[in-house]
Amino acid sequence: MFQISNLLLVADVSAKVANNSAVGMIGSFIAAALLIVIPATAFLIFVSQKDSFDRTSTGRR
């Protein structure tokens, strides 16, 4: 950990640049969740529920 912090001090990274980078990274995580993870989860839950319903209705015939 000391090597990384020493690298940042030597590279003269400002707090503003680091803050902007962190905000951008968090924003991209949120965008990925909204665009990929949430729709995929909803689709998988829908398919799973539909399959479960089909199996129970088929078993009763």
N, C-alpha and C positions, 0 to 999 in steps of 0.2 A: 504494500500500500504506500509505503514511503517513496518508492520509485515513481509511482504515478503522480503523487502530489508534487514531487520534485520536478517532474517533467512539465507539469502545468505551470509551475513558477518560472521555469526556464523559458517556456514558450511564450510567456507574457500574455496569458489568456485573461481577458477582462471578465469581470463578474457579469456585465451586461451581455456579452457574447455567450457565456455559459448559461445564463438565465434564458436567453432566447432559444438556445439549443434544447434546453430541458422542456420548455413550453412546446416547442415543435415536436419533440418526441412524444410527449403526453398527448398532444393533439392527434398525432398519427395513430397512437394506440386506440384512442376513442373512435377515430374514423374507421379503423379496421374492425372494431367491435360492431359499429353501426352497419357497415357495409358487408361484412363477411360472417362474423360469429353469430350475431342475433338472427339474421335470416336463415342461416344454416341450421341453427338450433330449432327454430320454429318449424322448419320443413321436416327435420328428423322427428320431432315430437308429433307433428301431424301424421306422418307416414306410420309411425309406431302405433298411434291410437287407431288409425284406420285398419292396420293389419290386425290389431288385437280385436277390433270389432268384427272383422271378417272371419277370424278364427272362431269366435264365440258363436256367431250366427251360423257358420257352416257346421259346427259341432251339434247344433240343435236340430238340424234337418233329419 
